[in-house]
Amino acid sequence: MSKMFKKARLTKLKSPVFVTGAAGFIGRRLVNYLLEIDVEVVAFDIIACPEALADSSSLRWVKGDVTDYEDVFQAMSGVKTVFHLAAMVGDWGAADLHRRVTVDGTDNVFRAGQEGGENPTVVLASSIVVYGQQIGEGTCHEGCSLGNTFGPYSESKQAQEKLAQAYLQKGLDVRIVRPANVYGAGSKPWVEELCRELKRGVPALIGGGDFNAGLVHVDNVVDILVRVARASGQAGQVFNAGEEEVVTWKQYTGDLAKLIGAPRPRSLPFFVASSMSLALENSYRLFGVTSRPPLTQEALNLVGSAHDISMKKTVAVLGFRPLVSYREGLNEVQHYMHASAD
């Protein structure tokens, strides 16, 4: 083990556990995992409880709005561990909406944690987008400074982390997890939307795509989130959530294309994609178009950059080893896509 890191003792998860964004892609997996290990869960989301979870005796589903402090405060009464996943997810959208949901919503969760009297452990799900342009410039480790942003999503994620640091100074036990590009059955950006683009024959690769895509399976992210919550003495610590297995965008999109019978993925030169994304964003803003442009600078930073997301700290401190390999994850996606087509 590196002398830089000291292995943390993993303790029993403090219950009840509160999960915001419980109906989302990662949230659903996390809630299901917590129920499997017999943890009492308070799930919080703006939609009603999914029918598949309605009969679980260990689950209390609260329909509420993360932007409403009273909703959050009441739902968090008595909880010992908090996983805060609720956020505006996507590389486009109104900046004020990102701020209201992601930033103000996070402030509500942190404030409720501090004012509720239970002193919970709070795990914030951030994102590697906080590294900004550094994603394509070298190794991104947890000690890197926050990079240049490309839009409201990365801006709001950085603002979340700054709030976390502020509340840490006020005595809140908050820890940060930065997931890489999360895929798996049900992933909208990296499975469903990408498959639609592949079927249309739209270029899905930048510069050939023969570089690390920074993919991480959703179950591996869930495992890291739980390990971070269970780790003793980790208040204020940041952990990347990725995988050391290198899968390129070329390999991944090619594998997806085969699964769905789509043409071989096409590519755009980086300089063409860069000029196009900037022009599209400017024109959409100028003419007040609210739909997402075909390519954004935020997306380009992820699909057009070689990812070197260090997992040294997560492995050394938390003892993380992937639960799901790339091949296993791809098989899961294949079953999901076939079931969805039936």
C-alpha positions in Angstrom: 0.0 0.0 0.0 1.2 3.5 -0.8 2.6 5.4 2.1 0.4 8.3 1.0 -2.8 6.5 2.1 -3.8 4.8 5.3 -6.4 2.1 5.0 -9.7 3.0 6.7 -11.6 0.7 9.0 -15.0 -0.1 7.6 -17.7 0.0 10.2 -21.4 -1.0 10.1 -23.5 1.4 8.1 -25.3 3.7 10.5 -29.1 3.4 10.0 -31.6 4.7 9.1 -30.2 5.7 5.8 -31.5 8.7 3.7 -31.2 8.7 -0.1 -32.0 11.7 -2.2 -32.6 11.2 -5.9 -33.8 7.7 -5.0 -35.7 7.2 -8.2 -32.7 8.1 -10.4 -30.3 5.7 -12.2 -27.8 5.4 -9.4 -30.4 6.0 -6.7 -32.5 3.0 -7.6 -29.4 0.7 -7.5 -28.3 2.1 -4.2 -31.7 1.8 -2.6 -32.0 -1.8 -3.8 -28.6 -2.7 -2.5 -29.3 -1.1 0.9 -32.5 -3.1 1.2 -30.7 -6.3 0.2 -28.3 -5.8 3.2 -31.3 -5.2 5.5 -30.7 -1.5 6.1 -33.6 0.8 7.0 -34.0 3.2 4.1 -35.8 6.6 3.8 -35.9 7.2 0.0 -36.6 10.8 -1.1 -37.6 11.9 -4.6 -40.0 14.2 -6.4 -41.9 11.2 -7.8 -44.0 8.6 -6.0 -42.6 5.2 -4.9 -42.1 2.8 -7.8 -44.5 -0.2 -7.6 -41.6 -2.7 -7.4 -40.5 -1.2 -4.0 -43.9 -0.5 -2.5 -44.1 -3.7 -0.4 -40.6 -3.4 1.2 -41.0 -3.2 5.0 -37.5 -1.7 5.4 -38.3 1.2 3.0 -40.1 4.5 3.7 -40.6 6.4 0.5 -41.0 10.2 0.9 -42.3 12.2 -2.1 -40.7 15.6 -1.7 -38.8 18.4 -3.4 -35.1 18.8 -2.6 -35.5 22.5 -3.3 -38.0 22.8 -0.4 -36.1 23.0 2.9 -39.1 21.9 5.0 -39.6 18.8 2.8 -36.0 17.9 3.3 -35.8 18.6 7.0 -38.9 16.6 7.8 -37.8 13.6 5.7 -34.4 13.6 7.3 -35.7 13.4 10.9 -33.7 10.7 12.7 -31.5 9.5 9.9 -27.9 8.6 10.6 -26.4 8.3 7.1 -27.2 10.4 4.1 -26.4 9.7 0.4 -27.1 12.9 -1.5 -27.6 12.1 -5.2 -30.4 14.5 -6.3 -29.2 16.9 -8.9 -29.9 18.2 -12.4 -28.1 15.7 -14.6 -27.2 16.6 -18.2 -24.8 18.7 -20.3 -27.4 21.4 -21.1 -30.2 23.3 -19.6 -30.9 26.6 -17.9 -28.2 27.7 -15.4 -30.8 28.9 -12.9 -32.5 25.4 -12.9 -29.1 23.7 -12.3 -28.4 26.0 -9.5 -31.8 25.7 -7.9 -31.9 21.9 -7.9 -28.2 21.0 -7.6 -26.7 23.8 -5.5 -29.7 25.1 -3.4 -30.9 21.5 -3.0 -27.5 20.5 -1.7 -27.5 23.4 0.7 -30.9 22.2 2.0 -29.6 18.7 2.6 -26.4 19.9 4.4 -28.4 22.4 6.5 -31.0 19.8 7.5 -28.1 17.4 8.5 -26.6 20.1 10.7 -29.8 21.4 12.2 -31.5 18.0 12.7 -29.4 17.1 15.8 -28.4 13.6 14.6 -24.9 14.5 13.2 -25.3 12.2 10.2 -22.5 11.1 7.9 -23.3 12.7 4.6 -21.9 11.3 1.3 -22.2 13.7 -1.6 -22.3 12.3 -5.1 -20.3 14.8 -7.2 -18.7 14.0 -10.6 -15.4 14.0 -12.4 -16.6 17.0 -14.4 -15.3 19.1 -11.5 -11.8 18.4 -12.9 -12.9 20.4 -16.0 -10.3 20.6 -18.8 -7.8 18.6 -16.7 -9.6 15.4 -17.8 -7.7 15.5 -21.0 -4.5 16.9 -19.7 -3.1 14.2 -17.4 -3.9 12.2 -14.2 -6.9 13.5 -12.3 -6.4 12.6 -8.6 -8.4 13.9 -5.6 -5.8 16.5 -4.8 -6.2 18.3 -8.1 -7.7 21.7 -8.0 -11.1 22.3 -9.6 -10.7 22.9 -13.3 -12.2 25.2 -15.9 -15.9 24.5 -16.4 -17.8 24.0 -19.7 -21.4 24.7 -18.7 -24.0 24.7 -15.9 -23.6 21.1 -15.1 -19.9 21.3 -14.2 -20.4 24.7 -12.6 -23.1 23.4 -10.3 -21.1 20.3 -9.4 -18.1 22.5 -8.4 -20.5 24.7 -6.4 -21.8 21.6 -4.6 -18.2 20.7 -3.5 -17.5 24.2 -2.3 -20.7 24.0 -0.1 -19.5 20.7 1.2 -16.2 22.3 2.3 -18.0 25.1 3.9 -20.3 22.8 5.9 -17.3 20.7 6.9 -15.9 23.8 8.6 -19.2 24.1 10.5 -18.8 20.5 11.8 -20.8 18.4 9.4 -19.2 15.0 8.5 -19.4 15.3 4.8 -17.5 13.1 2.3 -17.3 13.5 -1.5 -17.4 10.8 -4.2 -16.6 11.7 -7.8 -18.1 9.1 -10.2 -16.6 8.9 -13.7 -18.9 8.0 -16.7 -21.5 5.7 -15.2 -23.0 3.1 -17.4 -25.2 0.0 -16.9 -28.7 -1.1 -17.6 -30.9 2.1 -17.5 -28.2 4.6 -18.0 -29.7 7.4 -20.2 -26.5 9.2 -21.5 -24.1 6.3 -21.9 -26.6 3.6 -23.0 -30.0 4.7 -24.1 -29.2 8.0 -25.7 -25.9 6.7 -27.1 -27.7 3.7 -28.7 -30.2 6.0 -30.4 -27.4 8.0 -31.9 -25.6 4.9 -33.1 -28.8 3.6 -34.8 -29.1 7.0 -36.6 -25.6 6.8 -37.8 -24.7 10.1 -36.1 -20.9 10.3 -35.4 -20.4 9.1 -31.8 -16.6 9.3 -31.7 -14.2 12.2 -31.5 -10.8 11.9 -33.0 -11.2 8.2 -33.5 -12.1 7.5 -29.9 -9.1 5.2 -29.3 -8.5 6.4 -25.8 -9.8 5.6 -22.3 -13.5 6.4 -21.9 -13.4 6.5 -18.1 -16.3 4.1 -17.8 -17.5 2.8 -14.4 -20.4 0.3 -13.9 -23.2 1.7 -11.7 -22.9 -1.2 -9.2 -19.2 -0.4 -8.7 -20.2 3.3 -7.9 -22.8 2.1 -5.4 -20.2 -0.1 -3.7 -17.8 2.9 -3.4 -20.6 5.2 -2.1 -21.3 2.6 0.7 -17.7 2.1 1.5 -17.2 5.8 1.9 -20.1 6.0 4.3 -18.8 3.1 6.3 -15.2 4.3 6.5 -14.1 5.6 9.9 -12.4 9.0 10.2 -13.0 10.2 6.6 -14.8 13.5 7.1 -13.8 15.9 4.4 -12.2 13.3 2.2 -12.7 13.0 -1.6 -12.8 9.7 -3.5 -12.8 9.0 -7.2 -15.3 6.4 -8.4 -13.9 4.8 -11.5 -12.3 1.6 -12.8 -8.7 0.7 -13.5 -9.7 -1.5 -16.5 -9.1 0.6 -19.6 -12.0 0.6 -22.1 -11.8 3.0 -25.0 -14.7 5.0 -26.5 -14.0 3.1 -29.8 -14.3 -0.2 -28.1 -17.4 0.7 -26.1 -19.4 2.3 -28.9 -18.4 -0.6 -31.2 -19.6 -3.1 -28.7 -22.9 -1.2 -28.2 -23.3 -1.0 -32.0 -23.0 -4.8 -32.3 -25.5 -5.4 -29.5 -28.2 -3.3 -31.2 -27.3 -4.1 -34.9 -26.2 -0.5 -35.6 -23.6 0.6 -38.2 -20.0 0.8 -37.1 -19.6 4.1 -35.1 -18.5 7.1 -37.1 -16.0 9.8 -35.9 -15.5 13.5 -36.1 -12.0 15.2 -36.0 -11.6 17.0 -32.6 -11.1 20.5 -34.2 -14.4 20.1 -36.2 -16.3 18.9 -33.1 -14.9 21.7 -31.0 -15.9 24.4 -33.5 -19.3 22.8 -34.0 -20.1 22.5 -30.3 -19.2 26.2 -29.7 -21.2 27.4 -32.7 -24.2 25.3 -31.7 -24.3 26.5 -28.1 -24.0 30.1 -29.2 -26.7 29.8 -31.8 -29.1 28.0 -29.4 -28.6 30.7 -26.8 -29.0 33.5 -29.3 -32.3 32.2 -30.6 -33.6 30.9 -27.2 -33.7 27.3 -28.2 -34.3 25.2 -25.1 -33.7 21.7 -26.5 -30.2 20.2 -26.2 -27.8 20.9 -29.1 -26.5 17.8 -30.9 -23.1 18.4 -29.3 -22.1 20.5 -26.3 -18.7 21.6 -25.0 -19.5 19.8 -21.7 -20.1 16.5 -23.6 -17.0 17.1 -25.8 -14.8 17.4 -22.8 -15.9 13.8 -21.8 -16.1 12.0 -25.1 -13.2 13.8 -26.7 -10.6 13.4 -23.8 -8.4 10.6 -22.7 -9.5 9.8 -19.1 -6.8 9.1 -16.5 -8.9 9.1 -13.3 -6.7 7.9 -10.5 -8.2 5.1 -8.3 -5.1 4.8 -6.1 -6.7 6.4 -3.0 -10.1 4.6 -3.4 -8.3 1.2 -3.7 -5.8 1.9 -0.9 -8.1 3.5 1.7 -11.4 1.7 1.0 -10.1 -1.6 -0.3 -12.2 -1.2 -3.4 -12.2 -4.0 -6.0 -14.7 -3.9 -8.9 -17.8 -6.0 -8.3 -18.7 -5.9 -12.0 -16.2 -6.2 -14.9 -16.6 -4.5 -18.3 -17.6 -7.8 -19.9 -20.2 -8.5 -17.2 -21.5 -4.9 -17.4 -21.9 -5.2 -21.2 -23.8 -8.5 -20.8 -26.2 -6.8 -18.5 -26.7 -3.9 -21.0 -27.3 -6.5 -23.7 -30.1 -8.2 -21.7 -31.6 -4.9 -20.8 -31.6 -3.6 -24.4 -33.2 -6.9 -25.7 -35.8 -6.8 -22.9 -36.6 -3.2 -23.8 -37.1 -4.0 -27.5 -39.6 -6.8 -26.7 
